[in-house]
Amino acid sequence: MVGRRRHGPGDRLSREENIALVERFHRSLLDSRDAGAIEGFLAEDFESHSMPPGLPAGIEGVRGFFEMLAGAFPDADLEIEQLVADADSVAVASRLTGTHTGPLLGLEPTGRRASVAMIDVVRIDGGRIVEHRGLTDTVGLMRQLTE
C-alpha cells in the first residue's frame, strides 16, 4: 500500500497504486474539508497548468482552490465517474454537486443546487502528484447558478 512504503523521486508506483493515490486525494479533501491534507499528496515542486485566475501557483494554489470550493459549496459531494491510468499518470472524470451558499469567482451565493463536471490529469512520481492539468465546466456551472 502506498501509505506504508516510502517513495523517492524517480520511484514508480504500479498503475493500481497510482489510481488509489488519486482516489484518496480526491476523497480526503472533500470528506475531511481539510485543505491542509494536500501536503501528503503533492510534491514540493508540484506544478498545475490549470489554476484559476487569482490563485498562486503550486501547493498554495491547490489549497486556495479547495478552500474556495468548500466555502462556496459546503455540502459538496464528489462522484468519481471514471479513472484511466498508465505508468505514471491518472486521468479522472468527476462531478461535484452541492448547494451554492458561499461566494464563488465573484458571484454571491445563490442558494441554488449545482453540478459541475471536471476532468483532471495528474502525473505521479515517487508516490506524490507532481503535475496537474485540468478542465472544469465553469460555463455550465455559471449557467446553473445565474439562469
Phi and psi in degrees as a GROMACS rama.xvg file:
@    title "Ramachandran Plot"
@    xaxis  label "Phi"
@    yaxis  label "Psi"
@TYPE xy
-57.9244  -45.5676  VAL-2
-66.3133  -17.3847  GLY-3
-97.9314  -7.00644  ARG-4
-119.309  140.157  ARG-5
-87.9786  136.384  ARG-6
-123.36  141.364  HIS-7
-110.932  166.839  GLY-8
-53.8678  136.708  PRO-9
93.263  -18.56  GLY-10
-71.9995  139.895  ASP-11
-107.505  136.882  ARG-12
-90.5919  162.95  LEU-13
-72.1588  164.281  SER-14
-55.5041  -44.0056  ARG-15
-65.6807  -38.4919  GLU-16
-66.1146  -38.2363  GLU-17
-61.8489  -45.1641  ASN-18
-61.6659  -45.7241  ILE-19
-61.6807  -39.8789  ALA-20
-61.1426  -46.9922  LEU-21
-67.1936  -39.8947  VAL-22
-61.5562  -45.5046  GLU-23
-62.985  -39.3153  ARG-24
-58.8867  -52.1594  PHE-25
-61.4949  -47.5469  HIS-26
-66.3129  -43.4498  ARG-27
-64.1509  -38.5602  SER-28
-68.129  -41.6214  LEU-29
-82.7436  -34.9346  LEU-30
-70.4777  -43.316  ASP-31
-87.7184  -20.1815  SER-32
57.4617  26.4277  ARG-33
-108.645  100.044  ASP-34
-65.9046  -17.8386  ALA-35
-68.9753  -15.4116  GLY-36
-69.1907  -13.3334  ALA-37
-66.9476  -27.7766  ILE-38
-57.7046  -30.4107  GLU-39
-74.0917  -10.5393  GLY-40
-114.061  -29.256  PHE-41
-102.166  140.847  LEU-42
-69.8629  154.312  ALA-43
-57.7545  -33.7537  GLU-44
-98.623  25.2929  ASP-45
-50.6125  140.723  PHE-46
-134.118  128.595  GLU-47
-109.306  134.418  SER-48
-97.43  7.96943  HIS-49
-137.071  30.4259  SER-50
-73.8335  135.286  MET-51
-60.9966  153.927  PRO-52
-56.6787  142.44  PRO-53
91.1802  -9.87606  GLY-54
-101.647  143.63  LEU-55
-71.004  166.57  PRO-56
-76.0691  168.258  ALA-57
71.3518  -155.675  GLY-58
-60.0625  -39.2975  ILE-59
-61.9715  -35.9897  GLU-60
-65.9865  -41.2657  GLY-61
-65.0116  -43.1633  VAL-62
-58.9569  -46.062  ARG-63
-62.6355  -38.4587  GLY-64
-63.0219  -47.7567  PHE-65
-69.1442  -33.5263  PHE-66
-65.6992  -38.7603  GLU-67
-62.658  -47.2894  MET-68
-62.5529  -45.0946  LEU-69
-64.0192  -34.999  ALA-70
-72.2289  -37.3098  GLY-71
-78.4216  -34.7217  ALA-72
-131.554  73.2944  PHE-73
-63.7082  -20.1604  PRO-74
-100.206  19.7804  ASP-75
-55.1237  141.159  ALA-76
-126.814  135.416  ASP-77
-112.499  127.361  LEU-78
-112.167  121.408  GLU-79
-84.6822  115.44  ILE-80
-89.2944  -33.156  GLU-81
-159.322  141.949  GLN-82
-127.944  133.666  LEU-83
-131.893  133.117  VAL-84
-136.027  152.882  ALA-85
-127.364  -155.279  ASP-86
-59.6229  -38.3254  ALA-87
-137.276  10.6988  ASP-88
-134.214  151.068  SER-89
-132.616  130.796  VAL-90
-105.228  134.351  ALA-91
-126.65  124.129  VAL-92
-102.486  124.183  ALA-93
-140.175  168.233  SER-94
-136.452  124.817  ARG-95
-101.73  128.311  LEU-96
-127.537  135.095  THR-97
-173.415  178.633  GLY-98
-101.468  127.382  THR-99
-78.6024  94.9353  HIS-100
-118.274  6.38534  THR-101
-138.487  164.914  GLY-102
-60.3966  146.308  PRO-103
-147.47  115.134  LEU-104
49.2782  42.8731  LEU-105
86.0627  -4.3125  GLY-106
-95.7457  124.175  LEU-107
-68.5271  156.054  GLU-108
-54.7858  136.341  PRO-109
-107.613  -17.0752  THR-110
75.882  2.52968  GLY-111
-83.7051  148.76  ARG-112
-84.5779  136.39  ARG-113
-142.393  159.352  ALA-114
-136.907  130.991  SER-115
-128.715  132.528  VAL-116
-86.4947  140.437  ALA-117
-136.983  147.427  MET-118
-130.696  127.725  ILE-119
-127.491  140.855  ASP-120
-124.577  123.036  VAL-121
-121.295  148.727  VAL-122
-109.479  137.891  ARG-123
-118.577  136.549  ILE-124
-144.154  130.399  ASP-125
64.2141  29.2897  GLY-126
78.6775  10.3657  GLY-127
-129.988  151.271  ARG-128
-78.1571  123.152  ILE-129
-108.803  -20.0548  VAL-130
-151.162  146.699  GLU-131
-140.884  139.72  HIS-132
-133.263  137.343  ARG-133
-149.397  163.052  GLY-134
-141.31  126.295  LEU-135
-119.224  136.653  THR-136
-76.5137  69.9229  ASP-137
-64.9514  -36.8259  THR-138
-62.9656  -46.1939  VAL-139
-61.6058  -39.8443  GLY-140
-63.5144  -47.8151  LEU-141
-63.7677  -35.2634  MET-142
-62.195  -42.1458  ARG-143
-63.9838  -33.1945  GLN-144
-88.3492  -18.1519  LEU-145
-118.02  -13.4915  THR-146
